[in-house]
């Protein structure tokens, strides 16, 4: 049996319209995903850390 379809995932946050989750790839890499309706963004760990830093820098209007 091919185990490629048994990639562990974990939901980090969820709202009515959006979802943030991770997947543990067969090579050991954790991938972070943001589902925004019909668009999904995928980040490697280093990219995810940079993206979170970017979001923290947003000033409220």
mmCIF file of the N, C-alpha and C atoms, coordinates in Angstrom:
data_MODEL
# 
_entry.id   MODEL 
# 
loop_
_atom_site.group_PDB 
_atom_site.id 
_atom_site.type_symbol 
_atom_site.label_atom_id 
_atom_site.label_alt_id 
_atom_site.label_comp_id 
_atom_site.label_asym_id 
_atom_site.label_entity_id 
_atom_site.label_seq_id 
_atom_site.pdbx_PDB_ins_code 
_atom_site.Cartn_x 
_atom_site.Cartn_y 
_atom_site.Cartn_z 
_atom_site.occupancy 
_atom_site.B_iso_or_equiv 
_atom_site.pdbx_formal_charge 
_atom_site.auth_seq_id 
_atom_site.auth_comp_id 
_atom_site.auth_asym_id 
_atom_site.auth_atom_id 
_atom_site.pdbx_PDB_model_num 
ATOM 1   N N  . UNK A 1 1  ? 0.830   -1.194 0.000  1.00 0.00 ? 1  UNK A N  1 
ATOM 2   C CA . UNK A 1 1  ? 0.000   0.000  0.000  1.00 0.00 ? 1  UNK A CA 1 
ATOM 3   C C  . UNK A 1 1  ? 0.868   1.248  0.000  1.00 0.00 ? 1  UNK A C  1 
ATOM 4   N N  . UNK A 1 2  ? 0.490   2.234  -0.774 1.00 0.00 ? 2  UNK A N  1 
ATOM 5   C CA . UNK A 1 2  ? 1.231   3.484  -0.885 1.00 0.00 ? 2  UNK A CA 1 
ATOM 6   C C  . UNK A 1 2  ? 0.836   4.404  0.259  1.00 0.00 ? 2  UNK A C  1 
ATOM 7   N N  . UNK A 1 3  ? 1.815   4.835  1.082  1.00 0.00 ? 3  UNK A N  1 
ATOM 8   C CA . UNK A 1 3  ? 1.539   5.693  2.235  1.00 0.00 ? 3  UNK A CA 1 
ATOM 9   C C  . UNK A 1 3  ? 1.535   7.178  1.893  1.00 0.00 ? 3  UNK A C  1 
ATOM 10  N N  . UNK A 1 4  ? 1.703   7.550  0.629  1.00 0.00 ? 4  UNK A N  1 
ATOM 11  C CA . UNK A 1 4  ? 1.740   8.963  0.247  1.00 0.00 ? 4  UNK A CA 1 
ATOM 12  C C  . UNK A 1 4  ? 0.459   9.699  0.607  1.00 0.00 ? 4  UNK A C  1 
ATOM 13  N N  . UNK A 1 5  ? -0.640  8.979  0.774  1.00 0.00 ? 5  UNK A N  1 
ATOM 14  C CA . UNK A 1 5  ? -1.919  9.617  1.067  1.00 0.00 ? 5  UNK A CA 1 
ATOM 15  C C  . UNK A 1 5  ? -2.182  9.726  2.565  1.00 0.00 ? 5  UNK A C  1 
ATOM 16  N N  . UNK A 1 6  ? -1.235  9.287  3.398  1.00 0.00 ? 6  UNK A N  1 
ATOM 17  C CA . UNK A 1 6  ? -1.392  9.329  4.841  1.00 0.00 ? 6  UNK A CA 1 
ATOM 18  C C  . UNK A 1 6  ? -0.504  10.396 5.459  1.00 0.00 ? 6  UNK A C  1 
ATOM 19  N N  . UNK A 1 7  ? -0.543  11.583 4.915  1.00 0.00 ? 7  UNK A N  1 
ATOM 20  C CA . UNK A 1 7  ? 0.262   12.693 5.420  1.00 0.00 ? 7  UNK A CA 1 
ATOM 21  C C  . UNK A 1 7  ? -0.463  13.290 6.628  1.00 0.00 ? 7  UNK A C  1 
ATOM 22  N N  . UNK A 1 8  ? 0.195   13.312 7.805  1.00 0.00 ? 8  UNK A N  1 
ATOM 23  C CA . UNK A 1 8  ? -0.447  13.879 8.995  1.00 0.00 ? 8  UNK A CA 1 
ATOM 24  C C  . UNK A 1 8  ? -0.690  15.379 8.827  1.00 0.00 ? 8  UNK A C  1 
ATOM 25  N N  . UNK A 1 9  ? -1.860  15.831 9.260  1.00 0.00 ? 9  UNK A N  1 
ATOM 26  C CA . UNK A 1 9  ? -2.208  17.249 9.222  1.00 0.00 ? 9  UNK A CA 1 
ATOM 27  C C  . UNK A 1 9  ? -2.712  17.679 10.597 1.00 0.00 ? 9  UNK A C  1 
ATOM 28  N N  . UNK A 1 10 ? -2.637  18.983 10.843 1.00 0.00 ? 10 UNK A N  1 
ATOM 29  C CA . UNK A 1 10 ? -3.141  19.553 12.095 1.00 0.00 ? 10 UNK A CA 1 
ATOM 30  C C  . UNK A 1 10 ? -3.747  20.918 11.803 1.00 0.00 ? 10 UNK A C  1 
ATOM 31  N N  . UNK A 1 11 ? -4.952  21.145 12.268 1.00 0.00 ? 11 UNK A N  1 
ATOM 32  C CA . UNK A 1 11 ? -5.594  22.446 12.129 1.00 0.00 ? 11 UNK A CA 1 
ATOM 33  C C  . UNK A 1 11 ? -5.068  23.371 13.215 1.00 0.00 ? 11 UNK A C  1 
ATOM 34  N N  . UNK A 1 12 ? -4.555  24.543 12.830 1.00 0.00 ? 12 UNK A N  1 
ATOM 35  C CA . UNK A 1 12 ? -4.037  25.522 13.780 1.00 0.00 ? 12 UNK A CA 1 
ATOM 36  C C  . UNK A 1 12 ? -5.081  26.565 14.144 1.00 0.00 ? 12 UNK A C  1 
ATOM 37  N N  . UNK A 1 13 ? -5.903  26.951 13.175 1.00 0.00 ? 13 UNK A N  1 
ATOM 38  C CA . UNK A 1 13 ? -6.957  27.946 13.410 1.00 0.00 ? 13 UNK A CA 1 
ATOM 39  C C  . UNK A 1 13 ? -8.011  27.789 12.329 1.00 0.00 ? 13 UNK A C  1 
ATOM 40  N N  . UNK A 1 14 ? -9.249  28.103 12.698 1.00 0.00 ? 14 UNK A N  1 
ATOM 41  C CA . UNK A 1 14 ? -10.349 27.947 11.752 1.00 0.00 ? 14 UNK A CA 1 
ATOM 42  C C  . UNK A 1 14 ? -11.433 28.958 12.082 1.00 0.00 ? 14 UNK A C  1 
ATOM 43  N N  . UNK A 1 15 ? -11.981 29.560 11.034 1.00 0.00 ? 15 UNK A N  1 
ATOM 44  C CA . UNK A 1 15 ? -13.135 30.442 11.183 1.00 0.00 ? 15 UNK A CA 1 
ATOM 45  C C  . UNK A 1 15 ? -14.193 29.969 10.188 1.00 0.00 ? 15 UNK A C  1 
ATOM 46  N N  . UNK A 1 16 ? -15.244 30.724 10.059 1.00 0.00 ? 16 UNK A N  1 
ATOM 47  C CA . UNK A 1 16 ? -16.316 30.335 9.148  1.00 0.00 ? 16 UNK A CA 1 
ATOM 48  C C  . UNK A 1 16 ? -15.828 30.209 7.704  1.00 0.00 ? 16 UNK A C  1 
ATOM 49  N N  . UNK A 1 17 ? -14.884 31.088 7.316  1.00 0.00 ? 17 UNK A N  1 
ATOM 50  C CA . UNK A 1 17 ? -14.461 31.131 5.916  1.00 0.00 ? 17 UNK A CA 1 
ATOM 51  C C  . UNK A 1 17 ? -12.992 30.784 5.678  1.00 0.00 ? 17 UNK A C  1 
ATOM 52  N N  . UNK A 1 18 ? -12.182 30.697 6.727  1.00 0.00 ? 18 UNK A N  1 
ATOM 53  C CA . UNK A 1 18 ? -10.748 30.523 6.557  1.00 0.00 ? 18 UNK A CA 1 
ATOM 54  C C  . UNK A 1 18 ? -10.222 29.371 7.410  1.00 0.00 ? 18 UNK A C  1 
ATOM 55  N N  . UNK A 1 19 ? -9.088  28.811 6.972  1.00 0.00 ? 19 UNK A N  1 
ATOM 56  C CA . UNK A 1 19 ? -8.486  27.690 7.678  1.00 0.00 ? 19 UNK A CA 1 
ATOM 57  C C  . UNK A 1 19 ? -6.971  27.796 7.590  1.00 0.00 ? 19 UNK A C  1 
ATOM 58  N N  . UNK A 1 20 ? -6.294  27.581 8.713  1.00 0.00 ? 20 UNK A N  1 
ATOM 59  C CA . UNK A 1 20 ? -4.831  27.519 8.755  1.00 0.00 ? 20 UNK A CA 1 
ATOM 60  C C  . UNK A 1 20 ? -4.474  26.136 9.291  1.00 0.00 ? 20 UNK A C  1 
ATOM 61  N N  . UNK A 1 21 ? -3.634  25.413 8.536  1.00 0.00 ? 21 UNK A N  1 
ATOM 62  C CA . UNK A 1 21 ? -3.292  24.053 8.938  1.00 0.00 ? 21 UNK A CA 1 
ATOM 63  C C  . UNK A 1 21 ? -1.880  23.708 8.515  1.00 0.00 ? 21 UNK A C  1 
ATOM 64  N N  . UNK A 1 22 ? -1.351  22.635 9.091  1.00 0.00 ? 22 UNK A N  1 
ATOM 65  C CA . UNK A 1 22 ? -0.015  22.169 8.740  1.00 0.00 ? 22 UNK A CA 1 
ATOM 66  C C  . UNK A 1 22 ? -0.097  20.747 8.218  1.00 0.00 ? 22 UNK A C  1 
ATOM 67  N N  . UNK A 1 23 ? 0.912   20.382 7.435  1.00 0.00 ? 23 UNK A N  1 
ATOM 68  C CA . UNK A 1 23 ? 1.073   18.994 7.005  1.00 0.00 ? 23 UNK A CA 1 
ATOM 69  C C  . UNK A 1 23 ? 2.522   18.598 7.243  1.00 0.00 ? 23 UNK A C  1 
ATOM 70  N N  . UNK A 1 24 ? 2.712   17.366 7.666  1.00 0.00 ? 24 UNK A N  1 
ATOM 71  C CA . UNK A 1 24 ? 4.049   16.827 7.881  1.00 0.00 ? 24 UNK A CA 1 
ATOM 72  C C  . UNK A 1 24 ? 4.376   15.966 6.671  1.00 0.00 ? 24 UNK A C  1 
ATOM 73  N N  . UNK A 1 25 ? 5.250   16.480 5.809  1.00 0.00 ? 25 UNK A N  1 
ATOM 74  C CA . UNK A 1 25 ? 5.572   15.810 4.552  1.00 0.00 ? 25 UNK A CA 1 
ATOM 75  C C  . UNK A 1 25 ? 6.457   14.584 4.802  1.00 0.00 ? 25 UNK A C  1 
ATOM 76  N N  . UNK A 1 26 ? 6.471   13.628 3.866  1.00 0.00 ? 26 UNK A N  1 
ATOM 77  C CA . UNK A 1 26 ? 7.277   12.413 4.037  1.00 0.00 ? 26 UNK A CA 1 
ATOM 78  C C  . UNK A 1 26 ? 8.765   12.676 4.282  1.00 0.00 ? 26 UNK A C  1 
ATOM 79  N N  . UNK A 1 27 ? 9.283   13.807 3.793  1.00 0.00 ? 27 UNK A N  1 
ATOM 80  C CA . UNK A 1 27 ? 10.704  14.123 4.004  1.00 0.00 ? 27 UNK A CA 1 
ATOM 81  C C  . UNK A 1 27 ? 10.958  14.796 5.352  1.00 0.00 ? 27 UNK A C  1 
ATOM 82  N N  . UNK A 1 28 ? 9.890   14.932 6.185  1.00 0.00 ? 28 UNK A N  1 
ATOM 83  C CA . UNK A 1 28 ? 10.033  15.538 7.507  1.00 0.00 ? 28 UNK A CA 1 
ATOM 84  C C  . UNK A 1 28 ? 9.770   17.026 7.541  1.00 0.00 ? 28 UNK A C  1 
ATOM 85  N N  . UNK A 1 29 ? 9.600   17.652 6.406  1.00 0.00 ? 29 UNK A N  1 
ATOM 86  C CA . UNK A 1 29 ? 9.338   19.096 6.317  1.00 0.00 ? 29 UNK A CA 1 
ATOM 87  C C  . UNK A 1 29 ? 7.900   19.394 6.737  1.00 0.00 ? 29 UNK A C  1 
ATOM 88  N N  . UNK A 1 30 ? 7.721   20.395 7.581  1.00 0.00 ? 30 UNK A N  1 
ATOM 89  C CA . UNK A 1 30 ? 6.378   20.861 7.931  1.00 0.00 ? 30 UNK A CA 1 
ATOM 90  C C  . UNK A 1 30 ? 5.995   21.966 6.965  1.00 0.00 ? 30 UNK A C  1 
ATOM 91  N N  . UNK A 1 31 ? 4.820   21.843 6.357  1.00 0.00 ? 31 UNK A N  1 
ATOM 92  C CA . UNK A 1 31 ? 4.306   22.848 5.438  1.00 0.00 ? 31 UNK A CA 1 
ATOM 93  C C  . UNK A 1 31 ? 3.104   23.513 6.108  1.00 0.00 ? 31 UNK A C  1 
ATOM 94  N N  . UNK A 1 32 ? 3.057   24.840 6.054  1.00 0.00 ? 32 UNK A N  1 
ATOM 95  C CA . UNK A 1 32 ? 1.948   25.619 6.612  1.00 0.00 ? 32 UNK A CA 1 
ATOM 96  C C  . UNK A 1 32 ? 1.046   26.052 5.462  1.00 0.00 ? 32 UNK A C  1 
ATOM 97  N N  . UNK A 1 33 ? -0.256  25.922 5.655  1.00 0.00 ? 33 UNK A N  1 
ATOM 98  C CA . UNK A 1 33 ? -1.236  26.218 4.617  1.00 0.00 ? 33 UNK A CA 1 
ATOM 99  C C  . UNK A 1 33 ? -2.266  27.211 5.157  1.00 0.00 ? 33 UNK A C  1 
ATOM 100 N N  . UNK A 1 34 ? -2.641  28.171 4.331  1.00 0.00 ? 34 UNK A N  1 
ATOM 101 C CA . UNK A 1 34 ? -3.740  29.084 4.653  1.00 0.00 ? 34 UNK A CA 1 
ATOM 102 C C  . UNK A 1 34 ? -4.753  28.957 3.528  1.00 0.00 ? 34 UNK A C  1 
ATOM 103 N N  . UNK A 1 35 ? -5.952  28.488 3.865  1.00 0.00 ? 35 UNK A N  1 
ATOM 104 C CA . UNK A 1 35 ? -7.043  28.377 2.892  1.00 0.00 ? 35 UNK A CA 1 
ATOM 105 C C  . UNK A 1 35 ? -7.911  29.621 2.997  1.00 0.00 ? 35 UNK A C  1 
ATOM 106 N N  . UNK A 1 36 ? -7.970  30.391 1.916  1.00 0.00 ? 36 UNK A N  1 
ATOM 107 C CA . UNK A 1 36 ? -8.746  31.636 1.843  1.00 0.00 ? 36 UNK A CA 1 
ATOM 108 C C  . UNK A 1 36 ? -9.762  31.494 0.714  1.00 0.00 ? 36 UNK A C  1 
ATOM 109 N N  . UNK A 1 37 ? -10.840 30.791 0.977  1.00 0.00 ? 37 UNK A N  1 
ATOM 110 C CA . UNK A 1 37 ? -11.821 30.551 -0.078 1.00 0.00 ? 37 UNK A CA 1 
ATOM 111 C C  . UNK A 1 37 ? -11.219 29.666 -1.142 1.00 0.00 ? 37 UNK A C  1 
ATOM 112 N N  . UNK A 1 38 ? -11.132 30.164 -2.362 1.00 0.00 ? 38 UNK A N  1 
ATOM 113 C CA . UNK A 1 38 ? -10.616 29.374 -3.476 1.00 0.00 ? 38 UNK A CA 1 
ATOM 114 C C  . UNK A 1 38 ? -9.099  29.451 -3.619 1.00 0.00 ? 38 UNK A C  1 
ATOM 115 N N  . UNK A 1 39 ? -8.435  30.165 -2.722 1.00 0.00 ? 39 UNK A N  1 
ATOM 116 C CA . UNK A 1 39 ? -6.982  30.329 -2.782 1.00 0.00 ? 39 UNK A CA 1 
ATOM 117 C C  . UNK A 1 39 ? -6.350  29.649 -1.573 1.00 0.00 ? 39 UNK A C  1 
ATOM 118 N N  . UNK A 1 40 ? -5.285  28.899 -1.803 1.00 0.00 ? 40 UNK A N  1 
ATOM 119 C CA . UNK A 1 40 ? -4.516  28.311 -0.708 1.00 0.00 ? 40 UNK A CA 1 
ATOM 120 C C  . UNK A 1 40 ? -3.075  28.757 -0.838 1.00 0.00 ? 40 UNK A C  1 
ATOM 121 N N  . UNK A 1 41 ? -2.528  29.282 0.252  1.00 0.00 ? 41 UNK A N  1 
ATOM 122 C CA . UNK A 1 41 ? -1.121  29.676 0.307  1.00 0.00 ? 41 UNK A CA 1 
ATOM 123 C C  . UNK A 1 41 ? -0.352  28.580 1.040  1.00 0.00 ? 41 UNK A C  1 
ATOM 124 N N  . UNK A 1 42 ? 0.830   28.241 0.539  1.00 0.00 ? 42 UNK A N  1 
ATOM 125 C CA . UNK A 1 42 ? 1.662   27.193 1.129  1.00 0.00 ? 42 UNK A CA 1 
ATOM 126 C C  . UNK A 1 42 ? 3.003   27.812 1.516  1.00 0.00 ? 42 UNK A C  1 
ATOM 127 N N  . UNK A 1 43 ? 3.465   27.531 2.733  1.00 0.00 ? 43 UNK A N  1 
ATOM 128 C CA . UNK A 1 43 ? 4.714   28.093 3.231  1.00 0.00 ? 43 UNK A CA 1 
ATOM 129 C C  . UNK A 1 43 ? 5.588   26.992 3.829  1.00 0.00 ? 43 UNK A C  1 
ATOM 130 N N  . UNK A 1 44 ? 6.886   27.023 3.510  1.00 0.00 ? 44 UNK A N  1 
ATOM 131 C CA . UNK A 1 44 ? 7.845   26.231 4.271  1.00 0.00 ? 44 UNK A CA 1 
ATOM 132 C C  . UNK A 1 44 ? 8.040   26.939 5.610  1.00 0.00 ? 44 UNK A C  1 
ATOM 133 N N  . UNK A 1 45 ? 8.645   26.267 6.575  1.00 0.00 ? 45 UNK A N  1 
ATOM 134 C CA . UNK A 1 45 ? 8.760   26.818 7.930  1.00 0.00 ? 45 UNK A CA 1 
ATOM 135 C C  . UNK A 1 45 ? 9.411   28.209 7.942  1.00 0.00 ? 45 UNK A C  1 
ATOM 136 N N  . UNK A 1 46 ? 10.515  28.380 7.227  1.00 0.00 ? 46 UNK A N  1 
ATOM 137 C CA . UNK A 1 46 ? 11.208  29.672 7.229  1.00 0.00 ? 46 UNK A CA 1 
ATOM 138 C C  . UNK A 1 46 ? 10.324  30.769 6.636  1.00 0.00 ? 46 UNK A C  1 
ATOM 139 N N  . UNK A 1 47 ? 9.591   30.432 5.599  1.00 0.00 ? 47 UNK A N  1 
ATOM 140 C CA . UNK A 1 47 ? 8.673   31.393 4.978  1.00 0.00 ? 47 UNK A CA 1 
ATOM 141 C C  . UNK A 1 47 ? 7.532   31.732 5.932  1.00 0.00 ? 47 UNK A C  1 
ATOM 142 N N  . UNK A 1 48 ? 7.040   30.729 6.669  1.00 0.00 ? 48 UNK A N  1 
ATOM 143 C CA . UNK A 1 48 ? 5.952   30.919 7.616  1.00 0.00 ? 48 UNK A CA 1 
ATOM 144 C C  . UNK A 1 48 ? 6.370   31.892 8.723  1.00 0.00 ? 48 UNK A C  1 
ATOM 145 N N  . UNK A 1 49 ? 7.568   31.706 9.246  1.00 0.00 ? 49 UNK A N  1 
ATOM 146 C CA . UNK A 1 49 ? 8.082   32.586 10.298 1.00 0.00 ? 49 UNK A CA 1 
ATOM 147 C C  . UNK A 1 49 ? 8.171   34.020 9.778  1.00 0.00 ? 49 UNK A C  1 
ATOM 148 N N  . UNK A 1 50 ? 8.665   34.196 8.564  1.00 0.00 ? 50 UNK A N  1 
ATOM 149 C CA . UNK A 1 50 ? 8.756   35.530 7.963  1.00 0.00 ? 50 UNK A CA 1 
ATOM 150 C C  . UNK A 1 50 ? 7.369   36.132 7.757  1.00 0.00 ? 50 UNK A C  1 
ATOM 151 N N  . UNK A 1 51 ? 6.426   35.319 7.279  1.00 0.00 ? 51 UNK A N  1 
ATOM 152 C CA . UNK A 1 51 ? 5.056   35.781 7.044  1.00 0.00 ? 51 UNK A CA 1 
ATOM 153 C C  . UNK A 1 51 ? 4.392   36.236 8.352  1.00 0.00 ? 51 UNK A C  1 
ATOM 154 N N  . UNK A 1 52 ? 4.564   35.465 9.420  1.00 0.00 ? 52 UNK A N  1 
ATOM 155 C CA . UNK A 1 52 ? 3.998   35.869 10.712 1.00 0.00 ? 52 UNK A CA 1 
ATOM 156 C C  . UNK A 1 52 ? 4.595   37.186 11.191 1.00 0.00 ? 52 UNK A C  1 
ATOM 157 N N  . UNK A 1 53 ? 5.900   37.370 10.979 1.00 0.00 ? 53 UNK A N  1 
ATOM 158 C CA . UNK A 1 53 ? 6.545   38.642 11.326 1.00 0.00 ? 53 UNK A CA 1 
ATOM 159 C C  . UNK A 1 53 ? 5.959   39.793 10.535 1.00 0.00 ? 53 UNK A C  1 
ATOM 160 N N  . UNK A 1 54 ? 5.682   39.557 9.268  1.00 0.00 ? 54 UNK A N  1 
ATOM 161 C CA . UNK A 1 54 ? 5.058   40.572 8.426  1.00 0.00 ? 54 UNK A CA 1 
ATOM 162 C C  . UNK A 1 54 ? 3.682   40.957 8.970  1.00 0.00 ? 54 UNK A C  1 
ATOM 163 N N  . UNK A 1 55 ? 2.882   39.962 9.352  1.00 0.00 ? 55 UNK A N  1 
ATOM 164 C CA . UNK A 1 55 ? 1.558   40.241 9.889  1.00 0.00 ? 55 UNK A CA 1 
ATOM 165 C C  . UNK A 1 55 ? 1.624   41.013 11.204 1.00 0.00 ? 55 UNK A C  1 
ATOM 166 N N  . UNK A 1 56 ? 2.604   40.687 12.033 1.00 0.00 ? 56 UNK A N  1 
ATOM 167 C CA . UNK A 1 56 ? 2.753   41.408 13.307 1.00 0.00 ? 56 UNK A CA 1 
ATOM 168 C C  . UNK A 1 56 ? 3.086   42.874 13.093 1.00 0.00 ? 56 UNK A C  1 
ATOM 169 N N  . UNK A 1 57 ? 3.666   43.200 11.949 1.00 0.00 ? 57 UNK A N  1 
ATOM 170 C CA . UNK A 1 57 ? 4.032   44.575 11.653 1.00 0.00 ? 57 UNK A CA 1 
ATOM 171 C C  . UNK A 1 57 ? 2.899   45.436 11.131 1.00 0.00 ? 57 UNK A C  1 
ATOM 172 N N  . UNK A 1 58 ? 1.730   44.841 10.909 1.00 0.00 ? 58 UNK A N  1 
ATOM 173 C CA . UNK A 1 58 ? 0.590   45.614 10.391 1.00 0.00 ? 58 UNK A CA 1 
ATOM 174 C C  . UNK A 1 58 ? 0.054   46.514 11.497 1.00 0.00 ? 58 UNK A C  1 
ATOM 175 N N  . UNK A 1 59 ? -0.070  47.780 11.189 1.00 0.00 ? 59 UNK A N  1 
ATOM 176 C CA . UNK A 1 59 ? -0.599  48.757 12.149 1.00 0.00 ? 59 UNK A CA 1 
ATOM 177 C C  . UNK A 1 59 ? -2.115  48.888 11.945 1.00 0.00 ? 59 UNK A C  1 
ATOM 178 N N  . UNK A 1 60 ? -2.887  48.904 13.028 1.00 0.00 ? 60 UNK A N  1 
ATOM 179 C CA . UNK A 1 60 ? -4.338  49.080 12.893 1.00 0.00 ? 60 UNK A CA 1 
ATOM 180 C C  . UNK A 1 60 ? -4.677  50.425 12.238 1.00 0.00 ? 60 UNK A C  1 
ATOM 181 N N  . UNK A 1 61 ? -5.719  50.426 11.466 1.00 0.00 ? 61 UNK A N  1 
ATOM 182 C CA . UNK A 1 61 ? -6.138  51.661 10.789 1.00 0.00 ? 61 UNK A CA 1 
ATOM 183 C C  . UNK A 1 61 ? -6.772  52.629 11.771 1.00 0.00 ? 61 UNK A C  1 
# 
